[in-house]
């Protein structure tokens, strides 16, 4: 039945294509005849003009006129013959197309249009749709999920996202599915993780009040930053805790990331809060020894930082930090996009935690050179300030994303060995390097 329908459609299509051509008149030949007539008339008028201007005599005029008429009649006869031959050939060609178009269409469909892969995908899609519904409802069982390859879940969720782009739950599921994909190729794995971050970011932006979406996005940002907090992840977690101060997942995430960032006091506070929350709760019995060991380890690290680096020793007023005034300039051969993104200027300890001690984030466009001031008022955490370190390094970066992680294409400049104890004038940073 399918072949009959396809052949019928092919014949109809071919007939619709050739019918206008069969009825068409030789427009091209008619245009040529008109051109021949026009040329003959122009040439005859030129001869008349030459005769009247006495450039040729009467005998020459008649001879040239006869020759012109003879050539004109010859051209017209050849044009008529060509029109007849061309018309005959055109009709035969159109008749052959009636047979060729259906046959060619069937061959193309057979070789390129009808593929087993497409047929298999249709079957997979039929099997996948109810599983996707269960995934979004949270009722999908692990054994049922294994019935379809994980990559097919990604394709299915992507297809749904095209038609329902404002569905936060859909983007959240897509982000988590990307996280489950594994690749031996390092670049491909990085691409998959980046896709997961983008999907979870979309879910969070669509529903920022949803604690699950917020913490999932914060976690991938922390993972991207080698387990450390950045400006955005810290803001997200604190936002969740502002609404739900005793949310265990948020407290634990902040404590662990604070430890990795070198903010040991914040880590201790978080883990101690979890211990207090778990008092009298049997489900905390297994977690309690782990929390106590983590607190002991953080206290040891805090003591080491205090003794070796004098990171938290209060200084006399005479030696406390004066505000760092920094002038940021762009190198002449640098070509950053200054119409969008952010200028980020931040200070880090030369020896100590990698977490920024003070940060300024300014939206572009702005006029350069730009003067920026960093001080303890710009600290991300009360326990990590510029005044607690004698030597710091300053970084200025043009960032499209505005995140703490340096990305490919960002333009940066560095200033090392800045002494926070000395009263100094304006510092100068030249943005002259592009991140590969």
Rosetta blueprint (number, residue, H / E / L):
1 X L
2 X H
3 X H
4 X H
5 X H
6 X H
7 X H
8 X H
9 X H
10 X H
11 X H
12 X H
13 X H
14 X H
15 X H
16 X H
17 X H
18 X H
19 X H
20 X H
21 X H
22 X H
23 X H
24 X L
25 X L
26 X L
27 X H
28 X H
29 X H
30 X H
31 X H
32 X H
33 X H
34 X H
35 X H
36 X H
37 X H
38 X H
39 X H
40 X H
41 X H
42 X H
43 X H
44 X H
45 X H
46 X H
47 X H
48 X H
49 X H
50 X H
51 X H
52 X H
53 X L
54 X L
55 X L
56 X L
57 X L
58 X H
59 X H
60 X H
61 X H
62 X H
63 X H
64 X H
65 X H
66 X H
67 X H
68 X H
69 X H
70 X H
71 X H
72 X H
73 X H
74 X H
75 X H
76 X H
77 X H
78 X H
79 X H
80 X H
81 X H
82 X H
83 X H
84 X H
85 X H
86 X H
87 X H
88 X H
89 X H
90 X H
91 X H
92 X H
93 X H
94 X H
95 X H
96 X H
97 X H
98 X H
99 X H
100 X H
101 X H
102 X H
103 X H
104 X H
105 X H
106 X H
107 X H
108 X H
109 X H
110 X H
111 X H
112 X H
113 X H
114 X L
115 X L
116 X H
117 X H
118 X H
119 X H
120 X H
121 X H
122 X H
123 X H
124 X H
125 X H
126 X H
127 X H
128 X H
129 X H
130 X H
131 X H
132 X H
133 X H
134 X H
135 X H
136 X H
137 X H
138 X L
139 X L
140 X L
141 X L
142 X H
143 X H
144 X H
145 X H
146 X L
147 X L
148 X L
149 X L
150 X H
151 X H
152 X H
153 X H
154 X H
155 X H
156 X H
157 X H
158 X H
159 X H
160 X H
161 X H
162 X H
163 X H
164 X L
165 X L
166 X L
167 X L
168 X H
169 X H
170 X H
171 X H
172 X H
173 X H
174 X H
175 X H
176 X H
177 X H
178 X H
179 X H
180 X H
181 X L
182 X L
183 X L
184 X L
185 X L
186 X H
187 X H
188 X H
189 X H
190 X H
191 X H
192 X H
193 X H
194 X H
195 X H
196 X H
197 X H
198 X H
199 X H
200 X H
201 X H
202 X H
203 X H
204 X H
205 X H
206 X H
207 X L
208 X L
209 X L
210 X L
211 X H
212 X H
213 X H
214 X H
215 X H
216 X H
217 X H
218 X H
219 X H
220 X H
221 X H
222 X H
223 X H
224 X H
225 X L
226 X L
227 X L
228 X L
229 X L
230 X L
231 X H
232 X H
233 X H
234 X H
235 X H
236 X H
237 X H
238 X H
239 X H
240 X H
241 X H
242 X H
243 X H
244 X L
245 X L
246 X L
247 X L
248 X H
249 X H
250 X H
251 X H
252 X H
253 X H
254 X H
255 X H
256 X H
257 X H
258 X H
259 X H
260 X H
261 X H
262 X L
263 X L
264 X H
265 X H
266 X H
267 X H
268 X H
269 X H
270 X H
271 X H
272 X H
273 X H
274 X H
275 X H
276 X H
277 X H
278 X L
279 X L
280 X L
281 X L
282 X H
283 X H
284 X H
285 X H
286 X H
287 X H
288 X H
289 X H
290 X H
291 X H
292 X H
293 X H
294 X H
295 X H
296 X H
297 X H
298 X H
299 X H
300 X H
301 X H
302 X H
303 X H
304 X H
305 X H
306 X H
307 X H
308 X H
309 X L
310 X L
311 X L
312 X L
313 X L
314 X L
315 X L
316 X L
317 X H
318 X H
319 X H
320 X L
321 X L
322 X L
323 X L
324 X E
325 X E
326 X E
327 X E
328 X E
329 X E
330 X E
331 X L
332 X L
333 X L
334 X L
335 X L
336 X L
337 X L
338 X L
339 X L
340 X L
341 X L
342 X E
343 X E
344 X E
345 X E
346 X E
347 X E
348 X E
349 X E
350 X L
351 X L
352 X L
353 X L
354 X L
355 X L
356 X L
357 X L
358 X E
359 X E
360 X E
361 X E
362 X E
363 X E
364 X L
365 X L
366 X L
367 X L
368 X L
369 X L
370 X E
371 X E
372 X E
373 X E
374 X E
375 X L
376 X H
377 X H
378 X H
379 X L
380 X L
381 X E
382 X L
383 X L
384 X E
385 X L
386 X H
387 X H
388 X H
389 X L
390 X L
391 X E
392 X E
393 X E
394 X E
395 X E
396 X E
397 X E
398 X E
399 X E
400 X L
401 X L
402 X L
403 X L
404 X L
405 X L
406 X L
407 X L
408 X L
409 X L
410 X L
411 X E
412 X E
413 X E
414 X E
415 X E
416 X E
417 X E
418 X E
419 X E
420 X L
421 X L
422 X L
423 X L
424 X L
425 X L
426 X L
427 X E
428 X E
429 X E
430 X E
431 X E
432 X L
433 X E
434 X E
435 X L
436 X L
